[in-house]
Amino acid sequence: MSCPDCGGDLVSFPVPADLRQFLPGNEPGASVCQSCLALQPEAEPPSAVPDFTDLDDAIPDDDAAVPLVLLVGLLDSLAMHRAEITALLERIEREGVDPLLVLDRLDASYGEAAHVDLGRRRRQLEQLL
């Protein structure tokens, strides 16, 4: 399957039940594009969470990985997803990860290829917090 935004390869993953409220739609999983980091709901995700460090070393390989990927996927609309983004930021921080630092690193890696301007969104998130 390829990304509808850029045609890149997708990485599918299950979304734990306690995080599904942050996923657009009612699907049990999601896919993230390896090229642009766009998020897509996934009806038939794999049973195990993949190693997201294959996307970028900035993504942690612990319990913060799925919330972080969901966060990046929701950044296309801060106004529409404000409550979800705020809750995900808090969850990621509770896991001991600095989400703003990760966004800086992802911006450095993906730059203009990302589905959203990560640098600009990072600055907006600072103001939101």
N, CA and C atoms as an extended XYZ file, in Angstrom:
387
Properties=species:S:1:pos:R:3:atomname:S:1:resname:S:1:resid:I:1 pbc="F F F"
N         0.839       -1.174        0.000 N   MET     1
C         0.000        0.000        0.000 CA  MET     1
C         0.887        1.240        0.000 C   MET     1
N         0.445        2.268       -0.691 N   SER     2
C         1.248        3.481       -0.734 CA  SER     2
C         0.456        4.677       -0.208 C   SER     2
N         1.186        5.701        0.173 N   CYS     3
C         0.613        6.910        0.757 CA  CYS     3
C        -0.236        7.651       -0.291 C   CYS     3
N        -1.470        8.010        0.067 N   PRO     4
C        -2.291        8.766       -0.873 CA  PRO     4
C        -1.798       10.203       -1.074 C   PRO     4
N        -0.964       10.704       -0.143 N   ASP     5
C        -0.455       12.068       -0.246 CA  ASP     5
C         0.760       12.176       -1.162 C   ASP     5
N         1.702       11.221       -1.017 N   CYS     6
C         2.953       11.357       -1.771 CA  CYS     6
C         3.365       10.099       -2.530 C   CYS     6
N         2.668        8.981       -2.291 N   GLY     7
C         3.020        7.741       -2.955 CA  GLY     7
C         4.083        6.930       -2.248 C   GLY     7
N         4.551        7.389       -1.097 N   GLY     8
C         5.583        6.681       -0.342 CA  GLY     8
C         5.061        5.411        0.300 C   GLY     8
N         5.980        4.599        0.787 N   ASP     9
C         5.626        3.351        1.471 CA  ASP     9
C         5.061        3.645        2.855 C   ASP     9
N         4.105        2.829        3.272 N   LEU    10
C         3.466        2.993        4.574 CA  LEU    10
C         3.953        1.937        5.555 C   LEU    10
N         4.028        2.331        6.817 N   VAL    11
C         4.342        1.415        7.915 CA  VAL    11
C         3.074        1.324        8.755 C   VAL    11
N         2.485        0.129        8.806 N   SER    12
C         1.250       -0.087        9.566 CA  SER    12
C         1.567       -0.476       11.000 C   SER    12
N         0.675       -0.079       11.903 N   PHE    13
C         0.858       -0.410       13.312 CA  PHE    13
C        -0.487       -0.443       14.030 C   PHE    13
N        -0.586       -1.279       15.069 N   PRO    14
C        -1.807       -1.285       15.871 CA  PRO    14
C        -1.811       -0.074       16.802 C   PRO    14
N        -2.991        0.423       17.083 N   VAL    15
C        -3.131        1.517       18.042 CA  VAL    15
C        -3.796        0.934       19.279 C   VAL    15
N        -3.112        1.001       20.431 N   PRO    16
C        -3.710        0.473       21.656 CA  PRO    16
C        -5.071        1.110       21.933 C   PRO    16
N        -5.940        0.346       22.561 N   ALA    17
C        -7.315        0.801       22.816 CA  ALA    17
C        -7.360        2.155       23.516 C   ALA    17
N        -6.435        2.420       24.428 N   ASP    18
C        -6.457        3.686       25.168 CA  ASP    18
C        -5.978        4.873       24.333 C   ASP    18
N        -5.464        4.611       23.144 N   LEU    19
C        -5.024        5.700       22.252 CA  LEU    19
C        -5.927        5.866       21.025 C   LEU    19
N        -6.875        4.976       20.828 N   ARG    20
C        -7.721        5.031       19.619 CA  ARG    20
C        -8.566        6.283       19.551 C   ARG    20
N        -8.839        6.893       20.691 N   GLN    21
C        -9.612        8.138       20.688 CA  GLN    21
C        -8.873        9.264       19.971 C   GLN    21
N        -7.561        9.129       19.810 N   PHE    22
C        -6.760       10.154       19.152 CA  PHE    22
C        -6.592        9.903       17.656 C   PHE    22
N        -7.080        8.765       17.202 N   LEU    23
C        -6.947        8.387       15.809 CA  LEU    23
C        -8.209        8.783       15.058 C   LEU    23
N        -8.081        9.521       13.970 N   PRO    24
C        -9.275        9.851       13.187 CA  PRO    24
C        -9.934        8.568       12.672 C   PRO    24
N       -11.233        8.458       12.848 N   GLY    25
C       -11.950        7.268       12.418 CA  GLY    25
C       -12.070        6.263       13.545 C   GLY    25
N       -12.605        5.106       13.222 N   ASN    26
C       -12.851        4.070       14.232 CA  ASN    26
C       -12.017        2.825       13.996 C   ASN    26
N       -10.934        2.951       13.295 N   GLU    27
C       -10.111        1.802       12.944 CA  GLU    27
C        -9.205        1.403       14.119 C   GLU    27
N        -8.799        0.133       14.170 N   PRO    28
C        -7.949       -0.336       15.264 CA  PRO    28
C        -6.462       -0.081       15.055 C   PRO    28
N        -6.115        0.533       13.945 N   GLY    29
C        -4.707        0.784       13.672 CA  GLY    29
C        -4.520        1.960       12.747 C   GLY    29
N        -3.272        2.174       12.384 N   ALA    30
C        -2.937        3.284       11.509 CA  ALA    30
C        -1.710        2.924       10.681 C   ALA    30
N        -1.465        3.745        9.688 N   SER    31
C        -0.254        3.634        8.885 CA  SER    31
C         0.379        5.005        8.834 C   SER    31
N         1.697        5.037        8.846 N   VAL    32
C         2.433        6.289        8.713 CA  VAL    32
C         3.330        6.164        7.489 C   VAL    32
N         3.403        7.232        6.719 N   CYS    33
C         4.203        7.229        5.501 CA  CYS    33
C         5.682        7.407        5.846 C   CYS    33
N         6.515        6.568        5.246 N   GLN    34
C         7.954        6.669        5.469 CA  GLN    34
C         8.549        7.898        4.808 C   GLN    34
N         7.856        8.468        3.815 N   SER    35
C         8.388        9.609        3.087 CA  SER    35
C         7.923       10.956        3.618 C   SER    35
N         6.635       11.035        4.045 N   CYS    36
C         6.106       12.346        4.443 CA  CYS    36
C         5.506       12.375        5.846 C   CYS    36
N         5.470       11.230        6.523 N   LEU    37
C         4.944       11.106        7.894 CA  LEU    37
C         3.435       11.342        8.003 C   LEU    37
N         2.712       11.293        6.881 N   ALA    38
C         1.253       11.431        6.937 CA  ALA    38
C         0.665       10.190        7.605 C   ALA    38
N        -0.427       10.381        8.313 N   LEU    39
C        -1.078        9.322        9.070 CA  LEU    39
C        -2.375        8.922        8.371 C   LEU    39
N        -2.605        7.630        8.281 N   GLN    40
C        -3.829        7.086        7.688 CA  GLN    40
C        -4.411        6.048        8.633 C   GLN    40
N        -5.733        6.046        8.860 N   PRO    41
C        -6.338        4.958        9.629 CA  PRO    41
C        -6.140        3.633        8.887 C   PRO    41
N        -6.050        2.554        9.637 N   GLU    42
C        -5.778        1.230        9.059 CA  GLU    42
C        -6.771        0.232        9.643 C   GLU    42
N        -7.542       -0.429        8.779 N   ALA    43
C        -8.557       -1.384        9.227 CA  ALA    43
C        -7.958       -2.705        9.696 C   ALA    43
N        -6.847       -3.121        9.093 N   GLU    44
C        -6.244       -4.407        9.440 CA  GLU    44
C        -4.758       -4.236        9.748 C   GLU    44
N        -4.457       -3.665       10.917 N   PRO    45
C        -3.053       -3.456       11.269 CA  PRO    45
C        -2.393       -4.763       11.696 C   PRO    45
N        -1.073       -4.804       11.698 N   PRO    46
C        -0.382       -5.985       12.217 CA  PRO    46
C        -0.620       -6.088       13.723 C   PRO    46
N        -0.269       -7.204       14.300 N   SER    47
C        -0.498       -7.397       15.737 CA  SER    47
C         0.582       -6.744       16.595 C   SER    47
N         1.759       -6.525       16.030 N   ALA    48
C         2.873       -5.960       16.800 CA  ALA    48
C         3.242       -4.564       16.291 C   ALA    48
N         3.711       -3.754       17.200 N   VAL    49
C         4.184       -2.413       16.849 CA  VAL    49
C         5.561       -2.550       16.188 C   VAL    49
N         5.740       -1.932       15.023 N   PRO    50
C         7.039       -2.033       14.354 CA  PRO    50
C         8.085       -1.154       15.032 C   PRO    50
N         9.297       -1.283       14.582 N   ASP    51
C        10.387       -0.442       15.073 CA  ASP    51
C        10.331        0.888       14.319 C   ASP    51
N         9.831        1.913       14.989 N   PHE    52
C         9.675        3.211       14.343 CA  PHE    52
C        11.001        3.928       14.129 C   PHE    52
N        12.082        3.417       14.718 N   THR    53
C        13.375        4.047       14.467 CA  THR    53
C        13.786        3.868       13.004 C   THR    53
N        13.096        2.959       12.283 N   ASP    54
C        13.336        2.848       10.841 CA  ASP    54
C        12.869        4.107       10.113 C   ASP    54
N        11.852        4.793       10.666 N   LEU    55
C        11.410        6.068       10.099 CA  LEU    55
C        12.457        7.139       10.373 C   LEU    55
N        12.899        7.173       11.627 N   ASP    56
C        13.905        8.142       12.049 CA  ASP    56
C        14.384        7.760       13.445 C   ASP    56
N        15.665        7.938       13.700 N   ASP    57
C        16.227        7.638       15.020 CA  ASP    57
C        15.659        8.523       16.117 C   ASP    57
N        15.035        9.639       15.754 N   ALA    58
C        14.470       10.542       16.748 CA  ALA    58
C        13.242        9.941       17.427 C   ALA    58
N        12.591        8.997       16.765 N   ILE    59
C        11.400        8.382       17.345 CA  ILE    59
C        11.850        7.329       18.356 C   ILE    59
N        11.383        7.434       19.586 N   PRO    60
C        11.815        6.487       20.611 CA  PRO    60
C        11.299        5.081       20.311 C   PRO    60
N        11.963        4.098       20.865 N   ASP    61
C        11.548        2.712       20.660 CA  ASP    61
C        10.871        2.154       21.913 C   ASP    61
N        10.110        3.009       22.583 N   ASP    62
C         9.436        2.589       23.807 CA  ASP    62
C         7.949        2.914       23.723 C   ASP    62
N         7.301        3.043       24.873 N   ASP    63
C         5.858        3.296       24.915 CA  ASP    63
C         5.459        4.665       24.384 C   ASP    63
N         6.405        5.540       24.146 N   ALA    64
C         6.096        6.860       23.600 CA  ALA    64
C         6.017        6.853       22.081 C   ALA    64
N         6.418        5.773       21.434 N   ALA    65
C         6.493        5.741       19.970 CA  ALA    65
C         5.135        5.935       19.300 C   ALA    65
N         4.144        5.149       19.665 N   VAL    66
C         2.830        5.258       19.019 CA  VAL    66
C         2.194        6.623       19.293 C   VAL    66
N         2.180        7.108       20.558 N   PRO    67
C         1.619        8.454       20.771 CA  PRO    67
C         2.350        9.528       19.967 C   PRO    67
N         3.658        9.383       19.803 N   LEU    68
C         4.425       10.370       19.053 CA  LEU    68
C         4.061       10.347       17.572 C   LEU    68
N         3.924        9.165       17.006 N   VAL    69
C         3.546        9.060       15.597 CA  VAL    69
C         2.133        9.598       15.392 C   VAL    69
N         1.231        9.324       16.331 N   LEU    70
C        -0.121        9.890       16.249 CA  LEU    70
C        -0.079       11.412       16.315 C   LEU    70
N         0.750       11.934       17.209 N   LEU    71
C         0.895       13.386       17.343 CA  LEU    71
C         1.328       14.008       16.017 C   LEU    71
N         2.363       13.470       15.414 N   VAL    72
C         2.866       14.011       14.150 CA  VAL    72
C         1.775       13.947       13.088 C   VAL    72
N         1.010       12.877       13.091 N   GLY    73
C        -0.060       12.744       12.108 CA  GLY    73
C        -1.184       13.745       12.279 C   GLY    73
N        -1.395       14.225       13.494 N   LEU    74
C        -2.472       15.180       13.768 CA  LEU    74
C        -2.052       16.634       13.603 C   LEU    74
N        -0.784       16.879       13.370 N   LEU    75
C        -0.293       18.259       13.309 CA  LEU    75
C        -0.779       19.033       12.100 C   LEU    75
N        -1.439       18.378       11.158 N   ASP    76
C        -1.923       19.095        9.990 CA  ASP    76
C        -3.044       20.066       10.345 C   ASP    76
N        -3.688       19.887       11.498 N   SER    77
C        -4.737       20.809       11.914 CA  SER    77
C        -4.718       20.985       13.426 C   SER    77
N        -3.949       21.967       13.880 N   LEU    78
C        -3.869       22.245       15.319 CA  LEU    78
C        -5.224       22.664       15.879 C   LEU    78
N        -5.969       23.453       15.118 N   ALA    79
C        -7.253       23.934       15.613 CA  ALA    79
C        -8.252       22.797       15.782 C   ALA    79
N        -8.308       21.903       14.819 N   MET    80
C        -9.280       20.821       14.855 CA  MET    80
C        -8.905       19.734       15.862 C   MET    80
N        -7.611       19.516       16.070 N   HIS    81
C        -7.138       18.440       16.930 CA  HIS    81
C        -6.462       18.942       18.200 C   HIS    81
N        -6.792       20.127       18.636 N   ARG    82
C        -6.093       20.733       19.774 CA  ARG    82
C        -6.156       19.867       21.037 C   ARG    82
N        -7.328       19.382       21.384 N   ALA    83
C        -7.471       18.578       22.609 CA  ALA    83
C        -6.659       17.286       22.498 C   ALA    83
N        -6.719       16.643       21.349 N   GLU    84
C        -5.977       15.391       21.146 CA  GLU    84
C        -4.477       15.628       21.199 C   GLU    84
N        -4.029       16.702       20.558 N   ILE    85
C        -2.607       17.031       20.535 CA  ILE    85
C        -2.103       17.330       21.942 C   ILE    85
N        -2.864       18.093       22.704 N   THR    86
C        -2.475       18.420       24.073 CA  THR    86
C        -2.369       17.143       24.916 C   THR    86
N        -3.350       16.256       24.791 N   ALA    87
C        -3.325       15.010       25.560 CA  ALA    87
C        -2.141       14.126       25.142 C   ALA    87
N        -1.853       14.059       23.844 N   LEU    88
C        -0.722       13.258       23.381 CA  LEU    88
C         0.604       13.842       23.852 C   LEU    88
N         0.737       15.167       23.824 N   LEU    89
C         1.964       15.804       24.317 CA  LEU    89
C         2.201       15.444       25.778 C   LEU    89
N         1.146       15.503       26.583 N   GLU    90
C         1.273       15.167       28.003 CA  GLU    90
C         1.656       13.703       28.187 C   GLU    90
N         1.054       12.836       27.401 N   ARG    91
C         1.360       11.400       27.504 CA  ARG    91
C         2.808       11.123       27.120 C   ARG    91
N         3.271       11.738       26.051 N   ILE    92
C         4.650       11.540       25.597 CA  ILE    92
C         5.627       12.031       26.659 C   ILE    92
N         5.351       13.178       27.251 N   GLU    93
C         6.218       13.709       28.301 CA  GLU    93
C         6.236       12.802       29.526 C   GLU    93
N         5.087       12.205       29.870 N   ARG    94
C         5.037       11.264       31.002 CA  ARG    94
C         5.909       10.037       30.748 C   ARG    94
N         6.100        9.708       29.489 N   GLU    95
C         6.969        8.572       29.121 CA  GLU    95
C         8.448        8.957       29.155 C   GLU    95
N         8.735       10.234       29.455 N   GLY    96
C        10.120       10.676       29.569 CA  GLY    96
C        10.749       11.147       28.271 C   GLY    96
N         9.923       11.469       27.291 N   VAL    97
C        10.413       11.919       25.986 CA  VAL    97
C        10.030       13.382       25.799 C   VAL    97
N        10.954       14.176       25.271 N   ASP    98
C        10.687       15.572       24.958 CA  ASP    98
C        10.122       15.649       23.537 C   ASP    98
N         8.789       15.820       23.394 N   PRO    99
C         8.191       15.793       22.059 CA  PRO    99
C         8.662       16.940       21.160 C   PRO    99
N         8.970       18.084       21.746 N   LEU   100
C         9.426       19.210       20.933 CA  LEU   100
C        10.815       18.950       20.354 C   LEU   100
N        11.671       18.309       21.128 N   LEU   101
C        12.986       17.930       20.631 CA  LEU   101
C        12.858       16.911       19.498 C   LEU   101
N        11.960       15.955       19.649 N   VAL   102
C        11.736       14.968       18.588 CA  VAL   102
C        11.245       15.664       17.323 C   VAL   102
N        10.337       16.629       17.472 N   LEU   103
C         9.855       17.366       16.295 CA  LEU   103
C        10.987       18.135       15.622 C   LEU   103
N        11.888       18.707       16.410 N   ASP   104
C        13.066       19.381       15.839 CA  ASP   104
C        13.879       18.407       14.989 C   ASP   104
N        14.106       17.232       15.534 N   ARG   105
C        14.919       16.240       14.821 CA  ARG   105
C        14.212       15.722       13.570 C   ARG   105
N        12.906       15.496       13.671 N   LEU   106
C        12.154       15.058       12.496 CA  LEU   106
C        12.145       16.140       11.420 C   LEU   106
N        12.043       17.394       11.844 N   ASP   107
C        12.091       18.505       10.889 CA  ASP   107
C        13.437       18.538       10.181 C   ASP   107
N        14.509       18.297       10.920 N   ALA   108
C        15.844       18.284       10.312 CA  ALA   108
C        15.984       17.129        9.315 C   ALA   108
N        15.353       15.999        9.608 N   SER   109
C        15.450       14.830        8.736 CA  SER   109
C        14.531       14.913        7.523 C   SER   109
N        13.281       15.308        7.740 N   TYR   110
C        12.280       15.273        6.673 CA  TYR   110
C        12.136       16.595        5.942 C   TYR   110
N        12.323       17.707        6.647 N   GLY   111
C        12.225       19.020        6.027 CA  GLY   111
C        10.938       19.214        5.253 C   GLY   111
N        11.071       19.652        4.008 N   GLU   112
C         9.900       19.945        3.183 CA  GLU   112
C         9.158       18.697        2.719 C   GLU   112
N         9.749       17.525        2.879 N   ALA   113
C         9.078       16.293        2.471 CA  ALA   113
C         7.944       15.926        3.427 C   ALA   113
N         7.987       16.427        4.651 N   ALA   114
C         6.953       16.109        5.639 CA  ALA   114
C         5.609       16.679        5.191 C   ALA   114
N         4.526       16.014        5.580 N   HIS   115
C         3.184       16.423        5.178 CA  HIS   115
C         2.771       17.763        5.781 C   HIS   115
N         3.504       18.237        6.753 N   VAL   116
C         3.236       19.507        7.408 CA  VAL   116
C         4.581       20.146        7.759 C   VAL   116
N         4.619       21.454        7.849 N   ASP   117
C         5.848       22.157        8.215 CA  ASP   117
C         6.112       21.914        9.704 C   ASP   117
N         6.954       20.934       10.004 N   LEU   118
C         7.197       20.536       11.385 CA  LEU   118
C         7.841       21.637       12.215 C   LEU   118
N         8.712       22.428       11.628 N   GLY   119
C         9.342       23.519       12.353 CA  GLY   119
C         8.330       24.565       12.794 C   GLY   119
N         7.440       24.920       11.883 N   ARG   120
C         6.410       25.906       12.208 CA  ARG   120
C         5.434       25.349       13.237 C   ARG   120
N         5.043       24.104       13.066 N   ARG   121
C         4.125       23.484       14.024 CA  ARG   121
C         4.754       23.381       15.410 C   ARG   121
N         6.039       23.122       15.452 N   ARG   122
C         6.734       23.036       16.736 CA  ARG   122
C         6.642       24.367       17.472 C   ARG   122
N         6.874       25.460       16.752 N   ARG   123
C         6.780       26.800       17.367 CA  ARG   123
C         5.346       27.063       17.842 C   ARG   123
N         4.373       26.647       17.062 N   GLN   124
C         2.980       26.834       17.451 CA  GLN   124
C         2.627       25.999       18.690 C   GLN   124
N         3.210       24.802       18.777 N   LEU   125
C         2.975       23.964       19.953 CA  LEU   125
C         3.573       24.598       21.204 C   LEU   125
N         4.722       25.241       21.079 N   GLU   126
C         5.320       25.948       22.224 CA  GLU   126
C         4.352       27.000       22.745 C   GLU   126
N         3.707       27.723       21.849 N   GLN   127
C         2.744       28.752       22.255 CA  GLN   127
C         1.500       28.119       22.861 C   GLN   127
N         1.112       26.958       22.324 N   LEU   128
C        -0.055       26.247       22.829 CA  LEU   128
C         0.169       25.776       24.262 C   LEU   128
N         1.415       25.361       24.539 N   LEU   129
C         1.732       24.865       25.872 CA  LEU   129
C         1.904       26.026       26.825 C   LEU   129
